[in-house]
Amino acid sequence: MDKKLLSILCCPLTHQGLNLASHDMLASVNKAIQKGSLTNRDGVLLDKPLTAALVTDDGKLLYPVSDGIPVLLESESIALEQI
């Protein structure tokens, strides 16, 4: 993801900065998805692994990146306390 774009993006809920999720974080998220234990903010059970995501500065919320486009919708956010 373009670093300039990433520097201007922020979480629509907390207004914190966003960073690319690390490989280890994505692995943990995808493991929870595979187990069938991860939902987004709307309560929808996630069933497809993530290839990229953005995480808030405090590490509490994650936003999926779909086809290189950040999905910064409240309903699509994932609370990382579930992991």
One Martini backbone bead per residue (centre of mass of N, CA, C, O) as a GRO file, in nm:
protein
   83
    1MET     BB    1   0.099   0.034   0.019
    2ASP     BB    2   0.080   0.356   0.012
    3LYS     BB    3   0.232   0.570   0.233
    4LYS     BB    4   0.069   0.828   0.182
    5LEU     BB    5  -0.209   0.708   0.221
    6LEU     BB    6  -0.162   0.587   0.504
    7SER     BB    7  -0.104   0.873   0.644
    8ILE     BB    8  -0.428   0.971   0.596
    9LEU     BB    9  -0.546   0.746   0.737
   10CYS     BB   10  -0.840   0.657   0.941
   11CYS     BB   11  -1.037   0.578   1.184
   12PRO     BB   12  -1.385   0.619   1.193
   13LEU     BB   13  -1.413   0.581   1.513
   14THR     BB   14  -1.119   0.690   1.658
   15HIS     BB   15  -0.902   0.849   1.469
   16GLN     BB   16  -0.678   0.671   1.421
   17GLY     BB   17  -0.423   0.533   1.307
   18LEU     BB   18  -0.287   0.333   1.034
   19ASN     BB   19  -0.166  -0.005   0.981
   20LEU     BB   20  -0.011  -0.259   0.876
   21ALA     BB   21  -0.044  -0.576   0.907
   22SER     BB   22   0.111  -0.827   1.016
   23HIS     BB   23   0.186  -1.144   0.955
   24ASP     BB   24   0.113  -1.249   1.240
   25MET     BB   25  -0.168  -1.121   1.258
   26LEU     BB   26  -0.289  -1.255   1.007
   27ALA     BB   27  -0.250  -1.542   1.111
   28SER     BB   28  -0.438  -1.512   1.358
   29VAL     BB   29  -0.691  -1.429   1.206
   30ASN     BB   30  -0.703  -1.676   1.012
   31LYS     BB   31  -0.729  -1.886   1.236
   32ALA     BB   32  -1.002  -1.778   1.346
   33ILE     BB   33  -1.155  -1.814   1.084
   34GLN     BB   34  -1.110  -2.120   1.055
   35LYS     BB   35  -1.260  -2.180   1.336
   36GLY     BB   36  -1.521  -1.982   1.354
   37SER     BB   37  -1.445  -1.706   1.570
   38LEU     BB   38  -1.501  -1.455   1.362
   39THR     BB   39  -1.623  -1.120   1.372
   40ASN     BB   40  -1.777  -0.854   1.291
   41ARG     BB   41  -1.948  -0.577   1.398
   42ASP     BB   42  -2.225  -0.715   1.274
   43GLY     BB   43  -2.182  -1.045   1.330
   44VAL     BB   44  -2.027  -1.162   1.097
   45LEU     BB   45  -1.903  -1.446   0.986
   46LEU     BB   46  -1.594  -1.531   0.899
   47ASP     BB   47  -1.465  -1.724   0.586
   48LYS     BB   48  -1.226  -1.543   0.477
   49PRO     BB   49  -0.921  -1.481   0.420
   50LEU     BB   50  -0.666  -1.254   0.474
   51THR     BB   51  -0.416  -1.059   0.292
   52ALA     BB   52  -0.509  -0.777   0.420
   53ALA     BB   53  -0.453  -0.508   0.671
   54LEU     BB   54  -0.573  -0.275   0.913
   55VAL     BB   55  -0.444  -0.112   1.208
   56THR     BB   56  -0.464   0.033   1.487
   57ASP     BB   57  -0.254   0.187   1.703
   58ASP     BB   58  -0.384   0.010   1.956
   59GLY     BB   59  -0.478  -0.286   1.838
   60LYS     BB   60  -0.818  -0.323   1.830
   61LEU     BB   61  -0.852  -0.271   1.514
   62LEU     BB   62  -0.970  -0.413   1.200
   63TYR     BB   63  -0.915  -0.375   0.842
   64PRO     BB   64  -0.984  -0.467   0.545
   65VAL     BB   65  -0.822  -0.565   0.234
   66SER     BB   66  -0.958  -0.526  -0.098
   67ASP     BB   67  -0.784  -0.525  -0.369
   68GLY     BB   68  -0.617  -0.273  -0.223
   69ILE     BB   69  -0.879  -0.184  -0.056
   70PRO     BB   70  -0.988  -0.015   0.199
   71VAL     BB   71  -1.234  -0.114   0.453
   72LEU     BB   72  -1.384   0.174   0.618
   73LEU     BB   73  -1.612   0.014   0.784
   74GLU     BB   74  -1.769  -0.041   1.066
   75SER     BB   75  -1.903  -0.323   0.989
   76GLU     BB   76  -1.599  -0.446   0.898
   77SER     BB   77  -1.485  -0.447   1.157
   78ILE     BB   78  -1.235  -0.587   1.390
   79ALA     BB   79  -1.213  -0.723   1.698
   80LEU     BB   80  -0.915  -0.828   1.859
   81GLU     BB   81  -1.036  -0.954   2.129
   82GLN     BB   82  -1.117  -1.236   1.989
   83ILE     BB   83  -0.803  -1.353   1.992
   0.00000   0.00000   0.00000
